[in-house]
Amino acid sequence: MAIPSVKPKLSPSARRTAMLGAMFLMATSAIGPGFITQTTEFTVRIGASFAFAIVVSILVDIAVQLNVWRVIGVSGLRAQELGNKILPGIGWGLSALVFIGGMVFNIGNIAGTGLGANAMMGIDPKVGGIISAAVAILVFLSKRAGMALDKIVVMLGAIMILLMLYVAIVAAPPVGEALKNSVMPENIDFLIITTLIGGTVGGYITYAGAHRMLDSGAAGVENVKDITKTSILSIIVTGVMRVLLFLAILGVVAGGVVLTSDNKAAEAFGHAAGEIGIRSFGVILWAAALTSVIGAAYTSVSFITKSTTPERTRNLITVAFIAVCAVIYLFLGQAPQTLLIFAGAFNGLILPFGFAILLWAAWRRRDLLQGYVYPKWLLIIGVLTWLLTLFLGWNSLAGLSKLWV
């Protein structure tokens, strides 16, 4: 039996707006405080060779998102709903992993907004974190929360890209060397590549854009072309941000500067553009963390509610989710390290577990895809990528050993 669409058809302009919001929600969810720290550390470690890792991770990320967005978009069902129809209960297991990981990381995201506000305006990090959480809450309390969410993630995403472009230009990186290393790297580090993949399509990030697309009503077989294009663009936006940050840091490092502080990204921005660079870093970190707070909250709640749950109810639950994370942050100052390690392991498990559910639906459950004939080439790419995600998941479990060191 065909599964009916969960929302009425949208006008062309409304569909474009919905797709743009979904694209930036996924991209900005991936661009969080950890994203900035990762990119900086890896650029310092292997220099221009990091360009190759970025290219490989982008290609793998596209393979994951092409499948995730298409299966969810065509079926009109969220990932956990698909799971429960394939094997009752398995979808709720996925929901538990996403929700727990999302809550722990959101405490870290709120901490990131506090550090960003401190670098941007010099205010106390805890005050900045609570104010930022209040901003995120206001988005979901808006009478037109969906539109507000789409607009703020697009706006903040654009601000991050423009500021990063400015610093990358000022830093004057060796672009030719970076381009050469993107295809002929002097140093290949597979652990870095797998870490990048987990950081951009791991955990709740995998489903952020696709679930937003469903809630916007832009789903169904008739929207396959738009779904495909938007899923690719979401990864490209993330990739552009990663490349610009990489070039900004590379320009500083290649100029002979040795970054030694605990916050290497801020130090690099200061060397590249002085006081403006430090303030720009504050804006970028704050925007990256705030959009990750919004993305983590939205996606985590989408896993514990149904497509039929009234939007107002879903938004109020999201507000409560953010408020609880903010209160925990207020008392702790950050997510405890042991919880972050556990959450990282959850994220490593979510990708192969959830991806397997979607690939099974594409391969064996055509009835859940409204009779849609899934492209064999896309399924093969998906299976090959899934095998890589198993490796990622195994690596993430190894992180649990740190709890007993």
C-alpha positions as CSV (number, residue, x, y, z in Angstrom):
1,M,0.0,0.0,0.0
2,A,1.3,3.5,-0.9
3,I,2.1,5.7,2.0
4,P,0.4,9.1,1.8
5,S,2.4,12.3,2.0
6,V,2.4,13.8,5.5
7,K,1.9,17.3,4.2
8,P,-0.1,18.9,1.3
9,K,1.8,19.8,-1.9
10,L,3.7,23.1,-1.8
11,S,3.8,25.9,-4.3
12,P,7.1,26.1,-6.2
13,S,8.3,29.1,-4.2
14,A,7.3,27.6,-0.9
15,R,9.1,24.3,-1.9
16,R,12.3,26.2,-2.7
17,T,12.2,28.0,0.7
18,A,11.6,24.7,2.5
19,M,14.5,23.0,0.7
20,L,16.8,26.0,1.4
21,G,15.9,25.8,5.1
22,A,16.5,22.1,5.2
23,M,19.8,22.4,3.3
24,F,21.2,25.0,5.7
25,L,19.8,23.2,8.8
26,M,21.8,20.1,7.9
27,A,24.9,22.2,6.9
28,T,24.9,24.5,10.0
29,S,24.2,21.5,12.3
30,A,27.4,20.0,11.0
31,I,29.3,23.3,11.5
32,G,29.6,23.4,15.3
33,P,32.4,24.1,17.8
34,G,33.8,20.6,17.3
35,F,33.9,21.3,13.5
36,I,36.1,24.4,14.1
37,T,38.4,22.7,16.5
38,Q,38.8,19.6,14.3
39,T,39.6,21.6,11.2
40,T,42.1,23.7,13.0
41,E,43.9,20.8,14.8
42,F,44.2,18.7,11.6
43,T,45.4,21.7,9.5
44,V,48.1,22.3,12.1
45,R,49.0,18.6,12.2
46,I,49.3,17.8,8.4
47,G,49.2,21.2,6.7
48,A,48.2,21.3,3.0
49,S,47.7,17.5,2.9
50,F,44.5,18.1,4.8
51,A,42.9,19.2,1.5
52,F,42.9,15.6,0.4
53,A,41.1,14.5,3.6
54,I,38.5,17.2,3.0
55,V,37.8,16.1,-0.6
56,V,37.4,12.4,0.4
57,S,35.2,13.2,3.3
58,I,32.9,15.4,1.1
59,L,32.5,12.6,-1.5
60,V,31.6,10.1,1.2
61,D,29.3,12.5,2.9
62,I,27.5,13.1,-0.4
63,A,27.0,9.3,-0.8
64,V,25.4,9.1,2.7
65,Q,23.2,12.1,2.3
66,L,22.0,11.2,-1.2
67,N,20.6,8.0,0.2
68,V,19.3,9.4,3.5
69,W,17.4,12.3,1.9
70,R,16.0,10.2,-0.9
71,V,14.7,7.3,1.2
72,I,13.2,9.7,3.8
73,G,11.9,12.1,1.3
74,V,10.3,9.6,-1.1
75,S,8.7,7.6,1.8
76,G,7.4,10.6,3.6
77,L,8.4,8.9,6.9
78,R,11.0,9.8,9.5
79,A,14.0,7.5,10.0
80,Q,12.5,6.0,13.2
81,E,9.1,5.5,11.6
82,L,10.7,3.6,8.7
83,G,12.6,1.5,11.2
84,N,9.5,0.6,13.2
85,K,7.7,-0.5,10.0
86,I,10.6,-2.7,9.0
87,L,11.0,-4.2,12.4
88,P,8.8,-3.0,15.3
89,G,10.9,-1.3,18.0
90,I,14.1,-0.9,16.0
91,G,13.1,2.7,15.2
92,W,12.7,3.6,18.9
93,G,16.2,2.1,19.5
94,L,17.5,4.6,16.9
95,S,15.5,7.4,18.6
96,A,17.1,6.6,22.0
97,L,20.6,6.8,20.5
98,V,19.9,10.1,18.7
99,F,18.2,11.7,21.6
100,I,20.8,10.9,24.2
101,G,23.7,11.9,22.0
102,G,21.9,15.0,20.9
103,M,21.2,16.2,24.5
104,V,24.8,15.7,25.6
105,F,26.3,17.4,22.6
106,N,23.8,20.2,23.0
107,I,25.3,21.1,26.4
108,G,28.6,21.4,24.6
109,N,27.0,23.5,21.8
110,I,25.6,25.9,24.4
111,A,29.1,26.1,26.0
112,G,30.3,27.0,22.5
113,T,27.9,29.9,22.2
114,G,29.2,31.2,25.5
115,L,32.8,31.1,24.3
116,G,31.8,32.7,21.0
117,A,30.0,35.5,22.8
118,N,33.0,36.0,25.0
119,A,35.4,36.3,22.0
120,M,32.8,38.5,20.1
121,M,31.8,40.9,22.9
122,G,33.9,40.1,26.0
123,I,30.9,39.0,28.1
124,D,31.0,36.2,30.6
125,P,30.8,32.8,28.8
126,K,28.0,31.5,31.1
127,V,25.9,34.7,30.5
128,G,26.6,34.4,26.8
129,G,25.5,30.7,26.8
130,I,22.2,31.4,28.6
131,I,21.4,34.4,26.3
132,S,22.1,32.2,23.3
133,A,19.9,29.4,24.6
134,A,17.2,32.0,25.1
135,V,17.6,33.1,21.4
136,A,17.2,29.5,20.3
137,I,14.1,29.1,22.5
138,L,12.5,32.3,21.0
139,V,12.9,30.7,17.5
140,F,10.7,27.8,18.5
141,L,8.2,30.0,20.5
142,S,7.6,32.1,17.4
143,K,4.1,31.8,15.9
144,R,5.7,30.9,12.6
145,A,8.5,28.8,14.1
146,G,9.2,26.8,10.9
147,M,9.8,30.0,8.9
148,A,11.8,31.5,11.7
149,L,14.0,28.4,11.9
150,D,14.6,28.4,8.1
151,K,15.5,32.1,8.0
152,I,17.9,32.1,11.0
153,V,19.9,29.1,9.9
154,V,20.2,30.5,6.4
155,M,21.2,34.0,7.7
156,L,23.8,32.7,10.2
157,G,25.1,30.2,7.7
158,A,25.7,33.1,5.2
159,I,27.4,35.2,7.8
160,M,29.8,32.4,8.8
161,I,30.7,31.8,5.1
162,L,31.3,35.5,4.4
163,L,33.4,36.1,7.5
164,M,35.4,33.0,6.9
165,L,36.0,34.1,3.3
166,Y,37.3,37.4,4.5
167,V,39.8,35.8,6.9
168,A,40.9,33.2,4.4
169,I,41.7,36.0,1.9
170,V,43.6,38.1,4.5
171,A,45.6,35.0,5.6
172,A,46.9,34.7,2.0
173,P,47.2,30.8,2.0
174,P,49.2,28.9,-0.5
175,V,46.2,27.9,-2.7
176,G,48.3,26.2,-5.3
177,E,49.9,23.9,-2.8
178,A,46.4,23.1,-1.3
179,L,45.0,22.3,-4.8
180,K,47.9,20.0,-5.5
181,N,47.5,18.2,-2.2
182,S,43.8,17.7,-2.8
183,V,44.6,15.1,-5.5
184,M,48.3,14.3,-4.8
185,P,48.7,14.5,-1.0
186,E,52.1,14.3,0.7
187,N,50.5,12.8,3.8
188,I,47.4,10.6,4.0
189,D,45.9,10.1,7.4
190,F,42.8,7.8,7.3
191,L,41.9,8.4,10.9
192,I,41.5,12.1,10.1
193,I,39.3,11.2,7.1
194,T,37.1,9.0,9.2
195,T,36.9,11.6,11.9
196,L,35.8,14.2,9.4
197,I,33.1,11.9,8.0
198,G,31.7,11.2,11.5
199,G,31.7,14.9,12.3
200,T,29.7,16.0,9.3
201,V,27.2,13.1,8.9
202,G,27.3,11.4,12.3
203,G,24.7,11.3,15.0
204,Y,21.7,13.6,14.6
205,I,23.3,15.6,11.8
206,T,22.6,12.7,9.4
207,Y,18.8,13.3,9.7
208,A,18.6,17.1,10.4
209,G,18.0,18.3,6.9
210,A,15.8,15.3,5.7
211,H,13.5,15.5,8.8
212,R,13.2,19.3,8.3
213,M,12.3,18.7,4.7
214,L,9.5,16.3,5.7
215,D,8.1,18.8,8.2
216,S,8.1,21.5,5.6
217,G,6.0,19.3,3.3
218,A,8.6,19.0,0.5
219,A,8.5,15.2,0.1
220,G,7.2,12.5,-2.2
221,V,8.3,10.9,-5.5
222,E,7.4,14.1,-7.4
223,N,10.2,16.0,-5.5
224,V,13.0,13.5,-6.1
225,K,14.9,15.9,-8.3
226,D,14.8,18.7,-5.7
227,I,15.6,16.2,-2.9
228,T,18.7,15.0,-4.7
229,K,20.0,18.5,-5.5
230,T,19.4,19.8,-2.0
231,S,21.1,16.9,-0.3
232,I,24.2,17.5,-2.4
233,L,24.2,21.2,-1.8
234,S,23.9,20.7,1.9
235,I,27.2,18.9,2.0
236,I,28.8,21.3,-0.4
237,V,27.9,24.2,1.9
238,T,29.5,22.3,4.8
239,G,32.5,21.6,2.5
240,V,32.9,25.3,1.5
241,M,33.0,26.3,5.2
242,R,35.5,23.6,5.9
243,V,37.7,24.6,3.0
244,L,37.6,28.3,3.9
245,L,38.5,27.6,7.5
246,F,41.3,25.3,6.4
247,L,42.7,27.9,4.0
248,A,42.6,30.6,6.8
249,I,44.5,28.4,9.2
250,L,46.9,27.1,6.5
251,G,47.8,30.7,5.5
252,V,48.9,31.4,9.1
253,V,50.7,28.2,9.6
254,A,52.4,28.3,6.2
255,G,53.6,31.8,7.1
256,G,55.7,30.3,9.9
257,V,53.5,31.0,12.8
258,V,53.5,28.3,15.5
259,L,50.1,28.0,17.2
260,T,50.5,27.0,20.8
261,S,47.5,28.2,22.7
262,D,44.5,26.1,23.9
263,N,42.4,27.9,21.3
264,K,44.4,27.6,18.1
265,A,41.6,28.8,15.9
266,A,41.2,32.1,17.7
267,E,45.0,32.5,17.8
268,A,45.2,31.9,14.0
269,F,42.5,34.4,13.3
270,G,44.2,37.0,15.5
271,H,47.5,36.5,13.5
272,A,45.7,36.7,10.2
273,A,43.5,39.8,10.8
274,G,44.4,41.3,14.2
275,E,41.5,42.4,16.5
276,I,39.1,42.1,13.6
277,G,40.1,38.5,13.2
278,I,39.5,37.7,16.8
279,R,36.1,39.3,16.8
280,S,35.3,37.5,13.5
281,F,36.2,34.3,15.1
282,G,33.8,35.1,18.0
283,V,31.0,35.7,15.6
284,I,31.7,32.5,13.6
285,L,32.0,30.4,16.8
286,W,28.8,31.8,18.2
287,A,26.9,31.4,15.0
288,A,28.2,27.9,14.5
289,A,27.3,26.9,18.0
290,L,23.9,28.5,18.0
291,T,22.8,26.8,14.7
292,S,24.1,23.5,16.2
293,V,21.9,24.1,19.3
294,I,18.9,24.7,17.1
295,G,19.7,21.7,14.8
296,A,20.4,19.3,17.6
297,A,17.3,20.3,19.5
298,Y,15.0,20.1,16.4
299,T,16.4,16.8,15.2
300,S,16.5,15.1,18.6
301,V,12.9,16.0,19.3
302,S,11.9,14.9,15.8
303,F,13.0,11.4,16.9
304,I,10.7,11.3,20.0
305,T,7.6,12.7,18.3
306,K,5.5,11.6,15.3
307,S,4.7,13.2,11.9
308,T,1.2,13.6,13.2
309,T,2.3,15.4,16.4
310,P,1.0,19.0,16.3
311,E,3.7,21.5,15.4
312,R,3.0,23.6,18.5
313,T,3.4,20.6,20.7
314,R,6.6,19.6,19.0
315,N,8.0,23.2,19.4
316,L,7.2,23.3,23.1
317,I,9.0,20.0,23.6
318,T,12.0,21.4,21.7
319,V,11.9,24.5,24.0
320,A,12.0,22.2,27.0
321,F,14.9,20.3,25.5
322,I,17.0,23.4,25.1
323,A,16.0,24.8,28.5
324,V,17.1,21.5,30.2
325,C,20.4,21.6,28.4
326,A,20.9,25.3,29.3
327,V,20.3,24.6,33.0
328,I,22.8,21.7,33.0
329,Y,25.3,23.9,31.3
330,L,24.7,26.7,33.9
331,F,25.6,24.3,36.7
332,L,28.5,22.4,34.9
333,G,29.9,25.0,32.6
334,Q,30.3,22.3,29.9
335,A,29.4,18.8,29.1
336,P,31.4,16.4,31.3
337,Q,34.2,14.7,29.4
338,T,33.0,11.2,30.2
339,L,29.5,12.0,28.8
340,L,31.0,13.5,25.6
341,I,33.0,10.3,25.1
342,F,29.8,8.3,25.5
343,A,27.9,10.6,23.2
344,G,30.7,10.3,20.6
345,A,30.4,6.5,20.8
346,F,26.6,6.9,20.3
347,N,27.2,9.0,17.2
348,G,29.5,6.4,15.8
349,L,26.8,3.8,16.3
350,I,24.0,5.9,14.9
351,L,25.5,6.2,11.4
352,P,25.8,2.5,10.5
353,F,22.7,1.5,12.5
354,G,20.4,4.1,11.0
355,F,21.9,4.0,7.6
356,A,21.3,0.2,7.4
357,I,17.6,0.8,8.2
358,L,17.3,3.2,5.3
359,L,19.2,1.0,2.8
360,W,17.0,-2.0,3.7
361,A,14.0,0.1,3.0
362,A,15.5,1.1,-0.4
363,W,16.4,-2.5,-1.3
364,R,13.5,-4.6,0.1
365,R,10.6,-2.3,1.0
366,R,9.4,-0.7,-2.1
367,D,6.0,-0.5,-0.5
368,L,7.3,2.0,1.9
369,L,8.6,4.2,-0.9
370,Q,5.3,4.7,-2.6
371,G,6.2,2.2,-5.3
372,Y,9.3,4.1,-6.2
373,V,12.0,2.1,-8.1
374,Y,15.2,2.9,-6.2
375,P,18.3,3.4,-8.5
376,K,20.6,0.4,-8.3
377,W,23.7,2.6,-8.7
378,L,22.7,4.7,-5.7
379,L,22.0,1.6,-3.6
380,I,25.4,0.1,-4.5
381,I,27.2,3.4,-3.5
382,G,25.1,3.4,-0.3
383,V,26.2,-0.2,0.6
384,L,29.8,0.5,0.0
385,T,29.6,3.7,2.2
386,W,27.8,1.7,4.9
387,L,30.7,-0.7,5.1
388,L,32.9,2.4,5.8
389,T,30.5,3.6,8.5
390,L,30.9,0.2,10.2
391,F,34.6,1.0,10.5
392,L,33.8,4.4,11.8
393,G,31.4,2.9,14.4
394,W,34.1,0.5,15.6
395,N,36.6,3.4,16.0
396,S,34.1,5.4,18.0
397,L,33.6,2.4,20.4
398,A,37.3,2.4,21.0
399,G,36.9,5.9,22.5
400,L,35.0,4.4,25.5
401,S,38.3,2.9,26.7
402,K,39.3,6.5,27.6
403,L,36.8,6.3,30.4
404,W,39.0,3.8,32.3
405,V,42.4,5.2,31.5
